[in-house]
Amino acid sequence: MSNRLSTGIPGLSEVLCGGYVPGRAYLVRGGPGTGKTTLGLHFLASGAANGESVLFITLAETVAQLRRTAEGLKFATQGITFLDLSPTSEFFAQVQTYDIFSPAEVEREPTTQRIVEQVEALKPQRIFIDSMTQFRYLATDPFQFRKQVLSFLRFLTEQDITVLFTSEHSVEAPDDDLQFMSDGVLNLDFNKGDRTLSVSKFRGSSFRDGDHSFRLTSNGMQLFPKLVPQVSEQLLSTEAISSGIPEIDELLHGGIERSTITIVSGPSGVGKSTLGLQFLKEAAGRGERSVIYTFEENKETLLHRAEGVNVPVRAMQERGTLSIVQIEPLHYTPDEFASLVRQEVEHQQAQIVMIDSVSGYQLSVRGEDLTPHLHALCKYLQNMGVAVLLINEVESITGEFRATEIGISYLADTIIFLRYLEIRGELRRVIGVLKKRMSDFEKNLREFQISRYGIKVGSPLNQLRGILTGVPKLLEGE
């Protein structure tokens, strides 16, 4: 929105539906090390880059410390004015007319005067105060603190200044009063290695609910908004995507469709990823871009194995029709992974996304329920017209048949399953279709073979019964 102020953090601007509303005061809450100062530096640096006058009021760290921190994060500080209200060493070392235990009024008046003088001289458009908690110690009681802070914020916002101020809330020093006085509240949290930001208040605008992952890097804060897909109002293409293998296309009555979710399910080693690669190979032949997110297999191993079954993945990469991204699930949060996928789809125009595998992706949710994250990602991709391939591993080799073991079948428009069979003491593979919303499909199973020439699929196995048990029986006379 054109009337918003940039946050300096693209993901945060998305969460705030465009940025901060000008002329308002926002509270940034969080414990030590959660990134409050970094968020404020982004806010000021963004304003300075736009030619705005900006002011950093510090009541804790010295300006020298803040400049070192900012420069270490590659922020340009030349356009930022600093007002240092932090205690100096002389305060303790020199004899004063009062000592450190004297009443707060002795300090409050000169502090207030310096702020007023600086604001009137600079006429800033943005101010960041780190931290408002320090003002609490300049008040004689909670009522005076509330009255003084409310008056101070009104003094600033009545001059159309947009204010960010931090609070070091704790059980011993709650900041409920500051939350009531602010126009918006941003909560930063660091728990068990995961950093999250949430918005609990934002007057005059909608915002995106939930906990949004963020990361503190050498370039500042990177925020990854939680993916919340909207109901698509546009007419999406459901054109069939061929596998390039006539027998598989016969099973699927033409192939899988665009804007749909396909689960390829089966036990380890049965050929699920190879089947997915076959669809990507055909897409590359049409000049379409695909991307594979591999959570389990090393990228080089995947390249070697794919070329061993006649899928020219290296050539596809060189032509830009395929991207293979190796993901360490314990390194990425679900929000961070979703952001990677969005970049590929929105900026690289990927038309097929393959996630290999669902069980690897499950590790990134760190014990949470996988289904909401996978649902949001898949529905977003559907709304973007992307065909999704989910590689799903089941534990059982033979015996009881299950399409998936984690309750995600409802997501699928199409379920293709691969299965091991024991026939006359020999282990073989079969392929079948369990579900297809967009068209009818062949109800028979076919033998599925993988060789150095690629995938070969046989005729329907009409002579067998009890295939899904894993130990089928030949019909009499066969």
C-alpha positions in Angstrom: 0.0 0.0 0.0 1.4 3.4 -1.0 0.6 5.1 2.3 2.6 2.7 4.4 6.2 3.1 5.7 8.6 0.4 4.7 9.8 -1.9 7.6 13.1 -2.5 5.8 12.3 -6.3 6.0 10.3 -7.6 3.0 8.8 -10.5 5.0 7.7 -8.2 7.8 6.1 -5.7 5.4 4.1 -8.7 4.0 3.0 -9.7 7.5 1.9 -6.0 8.2 0.0 -5.9 4.8 2.4 -3.3 3.4 4.3 -1.8 6.3 3.8 0.5 9.3 0.9 3.0 9.3 2.6 6.5 9.4 2.4 8.7 12.5 1.8 5.8 15.0 3.7 4.2 17.8 4.7 0.5 17.8 6.0 -1.6 20.6 8.6 -4.3 19.9 8.7 -6.9 22.7 11.2 -9.6 23.4 13.8 -11.0 25.7 17.6 -10.4 25.4 19.0 -11.4 22.0 15.7 -11.8 20.2 16.5 -9.2 17.6 14.7 -6.0 18.8 17.6 -3.6 18.0 18.2 -5.3 14.6 14.5 -4.8 13.7 14.8 -1.1 14.7 17.9 -0.6 12.7 16.1 -2.0 9.6 13.3 0.5 10.2 15.7 3.5 10.5 18.0 2.4 7.7 15.1 2.0 5.3 13.9 5.5 6.1 17.4 7.0 5.7 17.7 5.3 2.3 14.5 7.1 1.2 15.9 10.4 2.3 13.9 10.7 5.5 15.3 12.2 8.7 15.6 9.4 11.3 16.6 9.3 15.0 17.9 6.5 17.2 17.4 7.2 21.0 19.4 4.8 23.1 19.1 4.5 26.8 21.2 1.4 27.3 24.0 0.8 24.7 26.5 3.6 23.8 26.5 5.0 20.3 29.9 3.5 19.6 28.5 0.0 20.4 25.5 0.5 18.3 27.5 1.7 15.3 29.8 -1.3 15.6 26.7 -3.6 15.7 25.1 -1.8 12.7 28.2 -1.9 10.6 28.7 -5.6 11.4 25.2 -6.2 10.0 26.1 -4.0 6.9 23.7 -1.2 7.8 24.6 2.3 6.5 24.6 4.5 9.6 25.6 7.8 7.9 21.9 8.9 7.6 21.0 7.9 11.2 21.2 10.4 14.0 21.9 8.9 17.4 20.9 10.5 20.7 22.8 8.8 23.5 21.0 8.8 26.9 22.8 5.8 28.3 24.7 6.2 31.6 28.3 7.3 31.2 31.2 6.1 33.3 31.6 9.6 34.8 28.2 9.2 36.4 29.7 6.6 38.8 33.2 7.9 39.0 32.6 11.6 39.7 31.1 13.1 42.9 27.6 14.4 42.1 25.2 16.4 44.1 23.2 13.2 44.4 24.2 9.5 44.3 22.8 6.6 42.3 20.2 6.0 44.9 18.7 9.5 44.6 15.1 10.1 43.5 14.3 9.6 39.8 13.2 13.2 39.3 16.8 14.4 39.3 17.5 12.5 36.1 14.1 12.7 34.4 14.1 16.5 33.7 17.4 16.7 31.7 16.6 13.5 29.8 13.3 14.8 28.7 14.8 18.2 27.7 17.4 16.5 25.6 14.8 14.5 23.7 12.6 17.5 23.1 15.6 19.6 21.8 16.8 16.9 19.5 13.3 16.2 18.0 12.6 19.9 17.5 16.0 20.4 15.8 16.0 17.3 13.6 12.3 17.1 12.9 12.6 13.3 12.3 10.0 11.2 10.4 11.1 8.0 12.1 12.3 7.4 15.7 13.5 4.2 17.3 13.7 4.1 21.2 15.8 1.3 22.7 14.4 0.7 25.3 11.3 2.3 26.8 11.9 0.1 29.9 14.5 2.5 31.1 12.0 5.3 31.4 10.2 3.2 34.0 13.1 3.8 36.4 12.7 7.5 35.9 9.1 7.5 37.2 8.2 7.6 40.9 5.3 5.2 40.5 3.4 3.2 37.8 0.7 5.9 37.4 3.4 8.6 36.7 5.2 6.2 34.3 2.0 5.6 32.3 1.1 9.3 32.2 4.6 10.3 31.1 5.0 7.7 28.4 1.5 8.4 27.0 2.3 12.1 26.9 5.7 11.4 25.3 4.3 9.2 22.6 1.5 11.8 21.9 4.1 14.5 21.6 5.9 12.5 18.9 2.9 11.2 16.9 1.2 14.6 16.8 4.2 15.7 14.7 3.5 12.8 12.3 6.5 10.9 13.5 6.4 7.1 13.3 7.8 5.6 16.5 9.2 2.1 17.3 10.1 1.5 20.9 11.3 -1.7 22.6 10.4 -3.3 25.9 12.4 -5.9 27.9 9.3 -7.6 29.4 9.6 -10.2 32.1 7.6 -11.7 34.8 9.2 -9.3 37.3 8.6 -6.3 35.0 5.5 -6.8 32.8 4.8 -4.3 30.0 1.0 -4.6 29.8 0.7 -0.9 30.2 3.0 -0.2 27.2 0.9 -2.7 25.1 -2.2 -0.7 25.8 -0.6 2.6 24.9 0.9 1.5 21.6 -0.8 1.3 18.2 0.8 -2.0 17.4 2.6 -4.8 19.2 5.3 -7.0 17.6 6.4 -10.0 19.7 9.8 -11.5 19.2 10.5 -14.9 20.7 13.5 -17.3 20.8 12.6 -20.8 22.0 14.5 -24.1 21.6 16.5 -22.7 18.8 13.6 -21.3 16.8 13.0 -17.6 16.4 9.5 -16.3 15.7 7.7 -13.0 15.3 4.0 -12.5 15.9 1.7 -9.5 15.8 -0.9 -9.2 18.6 -2.1 -5.7 17.8 -2.1 -3.4 14.7 -4.5 -0.5 14.8 -6.0 0.7 11.5 -5.0 -2.4 9.4 -5.3 -6.1 9.1 -2.2 -8.2 9.5 -1.2 -11.8 9.1 -1.8 -13.9 12.2 0.4 -16.6 13.6 4.0 -17.2 14.5 6.3 -16.3 11.6 9.9 -17.7 11.5 12.8 -15.4 11.2 16.6 -15.7 11.2 19.3 -13.3 12.3 22.1 -13.3 9.8 25.2 -11.3 8.9 22.9 -9.0 6.9 20.3 -8.4 9.6 16.9 -10.0 10.0 15.2 -12.3 7.4 11.5 -13.0 8.1 9.5 -15.8 6.5 5.8 -15.2 6.7 3.6 -18.2 7.5 2.0 -19.4 4.3 -1.8 -18.9 4.4 -3.2 -19.8 0.9 -6.3 -18.0 -0.2 -9.2 -19.6 -2.1 -8.3 -19.2 -5.7 -10.8 -17.1 -7.8 -9.0 -17.5 -11.1 -9.7 -20.3 -13.6 -6.7 -22.6 -13.3 -5.4 -24.9 -16.1 -6.1 -28.6 -15.6 -4.3 -29.6 -18.8 -2.9 -33.2 -18.6 0.9 -33.6 -18.1 2.2 -36.7 -19.9 4.7 -39.0 -18.3 6.1 -39.9 -21.8 5.5 -43.6 -21.1 2.3 -44.7 -22.9 1.4 -47.4 -20.3 1.6 -45.0 -17.4 -0.5 -42.4 -19.3 -3.1 -45.2 -20.0 -3.2 -45.9 -16.3 -3.9 -42.2 -15.6 -6.1 -41.7 -18.6 -3.7 -39.1 -20.0 -1.4 -38.2 -17.2 -1.5 -36.0 -14.1 -3.0 -32.5 -14.3 -1.7 -29.0 -13.7 -2.8 -27.3 -10.5 -3.2 -30.7 -8.8 -1.5 -32.6 -6.1 -0.2 -36.1 -6.8 1.1 -38.4 -4.1 3.5 -41.1 -5.3 3.5 -43.7 -2.5 5.4 -46.9 -1.8 8.2 -48.6 0.2 11.9 -47.7 0.1 13.7 -48.5 -3.2 10.6 -49.2 -5.2 11.1 -46.3 -7.7 9.0 -43.4 -6.5 11.6 -40.7 -7.1 12.4 -42.2 -10.5 8.8 -42.1 -11.5 8.6 -38.4 -10.4 11.8 -37.7 -12.4 10.1 -39.1 -15.5 7.4 -36.5 -15.4 10.0 -33.8 -15.0 12.0 -35.1 -17.9 8.9 -34.8 -20.2 8.2 -31.3 -18.8 11.8 -30.3 -19.7 11.3 -31.5 -23.2 8.4 -29.0 -23.5 10.7 -26.2 -22.1 8.9 -26.1 -18.7 10.9 -25.5 -15.5 10.6 -28.0 -12.6 12.2 -28.1 -9.2 13.0 -31.0 -6.9 13.5 -30.4 -3.1 15.4 -33.4 -1.8 15.3 -33.9 1.9 16.9 -37.2 2.2 19.2 -38.0 -0.8 22.4 -36.2 -1.5 22.2 -34.0 -4.6 25.2 -35.7 -6.3 23.7 -39.1 -5.5 20.4 -38.1 -7.1 22.2 -36.8 -10.2 24.2 -40.0 -10.6 21.1 -42.2 -10.1 18.9 -40.2 -12.4 21.5 -40.4 -15.3 21.8 -44.1 -14.6 18.1 -44.6 -15.6 18.3 -42.4 -18.7 17.1 -39.1 -17.2 19.5 -36.3 -18.4 19.3 -34.2 -15.2 22.6 -32.4 -15.7 21.6 -31.3 -19.2 18.2 -30.2 -17.8 20.0 -28.1 -15.2 22.2 -26.5 -17.7 19.2 -25.5 -19.9 17.5 -24.1 -16.8 14.5 -26.5 -17.0 15.4 -28.2 -13.7 16.6 -27.1 -10.3 17.6 -29.6 -7.6 17.7 -28.1 -4.1 19.1 -30.2 -1.3 17.4 -29.4 2.0 18.7 -30.2 5.5 15.3 -30.4 7.3 16.8 -29.6 10.7 18.2 -26.4 9.4 15.0 -25.0 7.9 11.7 -24.2 9.6 8.5 -24.9 7.6 8.0 -21.1 7.0 11.6 -20.8 5.7 11.1 -23.8 3.4 7.8 -22.3 2.1 9.7 -19.1 1.4 12.2 -20.9 -0.8 9.4 -22.6 -2.8 7.7 -19.2 -3.3 10.9 -17.7 -4.6 11.2 -20.5 -7.2 7.6 -20.3 -8.3 7.1 -16.6 -8.3 10.5 -15.5 -9.6 11.7 -18.6 -11.6 8.2 -19.6 -12.9 8.6 -23.3 -11.9 5.6 -25.3 -13.2 6.2 -28.6 -11.4 7.4 -28.9 -7.8 8.5 -32.3 -6.4 9.1 -32.8 -2.7 11.2 -35.9 -2.0 10.1 -36.9 0.5 7.2 -36.1 2.9 9.0 -37.9 5.8 12.1 -35.8 5.3 9.9 -32.6 5.2 8.2 -33.8 8.4 11.6 -33.4 10.3 11.5 -29.7 9.7 8.3 -29.2 11.7 10.2 -30.3 14.9 7.5 -32.4 16.4 4.5 -30.3 15.3 1.6 -31.6 13.3 2.9 -31.9 9.7 -0.6 -31.7 8.0 -1.3 -27.9 8.4 2.1 -27.0 7.0 1.9 -29.4 4.1 -1.7 -28.4 3.4 -0.8 -24.6 3.2 2.1 -25.2 0.9 0.3 -27.5 -1.5 -2.8 -25.3 -1.7 -0.6 -22.3 -2.4 1.1 -24.2 -5.2 -2.3 -25.3 -6.6 -3.5 -21.7 -6.6 -0.4 -20.7 -8.6 -1.2 -23.3 -11.2 1.7 -25.6 -10.2 1.6 -29.4 -10.4 2.8 -30.9 -7.1 4.5 -34.3 -6.7 4.7 -35.6 -3.1 7.0 -38.6 -2.7 5.7 -40.6 0.2 7.4 -43.5 1.8 5.5 -46.3 3.5 7.2 -48.6 5.9 5.5 -51.9 5.0 7.2 -53.8 2.1 4.4 -56.3 1.7 1.3 -57.2 3.7 -1.3 -54.7 4.8 -1.7 -51.9 2.2 -1.7 -48.2 3.1 -1.6 -45.3 0.7 0.1 -43.1 3.4 0.8 -43.5 7.0 0.5 -39.9 8.2 -3.0 -39.0 7.2 -2.4 -36.8 4.1 -4.4 -38.8 1.5 -7.2 -36.2 1.6 -4.8 -33.6 0.0 -4.2 -35.7 -3.1 -6.0 -35.2 -6.4 -4.2 -38.3 -7.6 -2.6 -41.2 -5.7 -0.1 -43.4 -7.6 1.2 -46.3 -5.6 4.2 -48.6 -6.3 4.3 -52.0 -4.6 6.6 -55.0 -4.3 5.2 -58.4 -5.2 6.6 -61.9 -4.7 5.8 -64.0 -7.7 7.3 -67.6 -7.9 10.0 -66.6 -5.3 11.0 -63.5 -7.3 10.6 -59.9 -6.0 8.9 -57.6 -8.6 7.4 -54.2 -8.7 3.9 -53.1 -9.7 2.3 -49.7 -10.3 -1.4 -48.7 -9.9 -3.6 -45.7 -9.4 -5.7 -45.6 -6.2 -7.5 -42.2 -6.7 -7.9 -39.6 -9.4 -10.3 -36.6 -9.0 -9.9 -35.1 -12.4 -10.7 -38.1 -14.6 -11.3 -41.8 -14.6 -8.3 -44.2 -14.3 -7.4 -47.8 -15.1 -8.2 -50.1 -12.2 -5.7 -52.7 -13.1 -2.1 -53.0 -11.9 0.9 -53.3 -14.2 4.4 -54.5 -13.7 6.9 -51.7 -13.2 10.6 -52.2 -14.2 13.6 -49.8 -14.0 16.7 -50.4 -16.1 19.5 -48.3 -17.5 17.2 -47.5 -20.4 14.6 -46.0 -18.1 11.2 -47.1 -16.9 9.3 -49.9 -18.6 5.7 -50.7 -17.7 4.0 -53.9 -18.7 0.5 -55.0 -19.6 -2.3 -55.2 -17.0 -1.8 -58.1 -14.5 -5.2 -59.7 -15.1 -4.0 -63.2 -14.1 -3.2 -62.3 -10.4 -5.4 -62.0 -7.4 -4.5 -60.7 -3.9 -2.0 -58.3 -5.3 -2.3 -55.8 -2.5 -1.3 -58.4 0.0 2.2 -58.5 -1.5 1.9 -62.3 -2.1 -0.5 -62.7 -5.1 -1.9 -65.9 -6.4 -2.0 -67.0 -10.1 -5.5 -67.9 -11.4 -6.1 -71.6 -12.1 -4.6 -72.7 -15.4 -2.0 -70.0 -15.5 
